[in-house]
Amino acid sequence: MNVLVAFRAEAEALDSALAGLTIADLARPTNCPPWNVKELLVHIAGGLPPTGVLRATSREPQLDTVSNYQRPERATTAYHDDNVRRTQAGAATIVADDVKEMLTQRWQAALADWSDRPDGPVEGHMGVILLSDFVLTRVIAHAAHGLDLAISLDLPPWTTNEALAVMRPVWIALLGADPSWPDARLFSCATGRTPLTDAERTQLGPLAATFPLLS
């Protein structure tokens, strides 16, 4: 599956970018308030289910990658607040020195689990979804929060070409049109990490109001 290749590339790129992270860096605020860098890393790791949690099922998928991001609850304050609360509680139990190694272990274990499975329906906290669609949501999470970390740590973005390629169809589907922008530009605007320019708003017309396509 291309999404497995993209996930590995993005996860390895994140590991490399964070290799020199200091304890002081982990305490820095991020553009995902109220999280600091450590908490944001814990949030990324928390989106990777431990082996055995994502269960194979014979049920038909209820969602795909696109409809996952259209779930109404994602736009609610309760959904956001629960994410914040669970992440901060989890981060409080992890020693700062261990957080990077913990994230690496989680993504490597998750990737090994996914790689051993056929692409069929699986059931987890989202409901029933194809494995490839679920993995694509993890590519998006790794890439979007990787961009958050780059912004927060004043580092050049490291989003990989592999991730940009598999994510692009999701942005086009959510928008309902293809603006023909470069992959990296579409990604940063779609996820709200970069605001639209006046020229882009003019090009999009009424569709400009749909940005960001996800938060």
Secondary structure in CASP SS format (residue, H / E / C, confidence):
PFRMAT SS
TARGET T0000
AUTHOR 0000-0000-0000
METHOD secondary structure of the structure
MODEL  1
M C 1.00
N H 1.00
V H 1.00
L H 1.00
V H 1.00
A H 1.00
F H 1.00
R H 1.00
A H 1.00
E H 1.00
A H 1.00
E H 1.00
A H 1.00
L H 1.00
D H 1.00
S H 1.00
A H 1.00
L C 1.00
A C 1.00
G C 1.00
L C 1.00
T C 1.00
I H 1.00
A H 1.00
D H 1.00
L H 1.00
A C 1.00
R C 1.00
P E 1.00
T C 1.00
N C 1.00
C C 1.00
P C 1.00
P C 1.00
W C 1.00
N E 1.00
V H 1.00
K H 1.00
E H 1.00
L H 1.00
L H 1.00
V H 1.00
H H 1.00
I H 1.00
A H 1.00
G H 1.00
G C 1.00
L C 1.00
P C 1.00
P C 1.00
T C 1.00
G C 1.00
V C 1.00
L C 1.00
R E 1.00
A E 1.00
T C 1.00
S C 1.00
R C 1.00
E C 1.00
P C 1.00
Q C 1.00
L E 1.00
D C 1.00
T H 1.00
V H 1.00
S H 1.00
N H 1.00
Y H 1.00
Q C 1.00
R C 1.00
P H 1.00
E H 1.00
R H 1.00
A H 1.00
T C 1.00
T H 1.00
A H 1.00
Y H 1.00
H H 1.00
D H 1.00
D H 1.00
N H 1.00
V H 1.00
R H 1.00
R H 1.00
T H 1.00
Q H 1.00
A H 1.00
G H 1.00
A H 1.00
A C 1.00
T C 1.00
I C 1.00
V C 1.00
A H 1.00
D H 1.00
D H 1.00
V H 1.00
K H 1.00
E H 1.00
M H 1.00
L H 1.00
T H 1.00
Q H 1.00
R H 1.00
W H 1.00
Q H 1.00
A H 1.00
A H 1.00
L H 1.00
A H 1.00
D H 1.00
W H 1.00
S H 1.00
D C 1.00
R C 1.00
P C 1.00
D C 1.00
G C 1.00
P E 1.00
V E 1.00
E E 1.00
G E 1.00
H C 1.00
M C 1.00
G E 1.00
V E 1.00
I E 1.00
L E 1.00
L H 1.00
S H 1.00
D H 1.00
F H 1.00
V H 1.00
L H 1.00
T H 1.00
R H 1.00
V H 1.00
I H 1.00
A H 1.00
H H 1.00
A H 1.00
A H 1.00
H H 1.00
G H 1.00
L H 1.00
D H 1.00
L H 1.00
A H 1.00
I H 1.00
S H 1.00
L C 1.00
D C 1.00
L C 1.00
P C 1.00
P C 1.00
W C 1.00
T C 1.00
T C 1.00
N H 1.00
E H 1.00
A H 1.00
L H 1.00
A H 1.00
V H 1.00
M H 1.00
R H 1.00
P H 1.00
V H 1.00
W H 1.00
I H 1.00
A H 1.00
L H 1.00
L H 1.00
G C 1.00
A C 1.00
D C 1.00
P C 1.00
S C 1.00
W C 1.00
P C 1.00
D H 1.00
A H 1.00
R H 1.00
L H 1.00
F H 1.00
S H 1.00
C H 1.00
A H 1.00
T C 1.00
G C 1.00
R C 1.00
T C 1.00
P C 1.00
L C 1.00
T C 1.00
D H 1.00
A H 1.00
E H 1.00
R H 1.00
T H 1.00
Q H 1.00
L H 1.00
G H 1.00
P H 1.00
L H 1.00
A H 1.00
A H 1.00
T H 1.00
F C 1.00
P C 1.00
L C 1.00
L C 1.00
S C 1.00
END
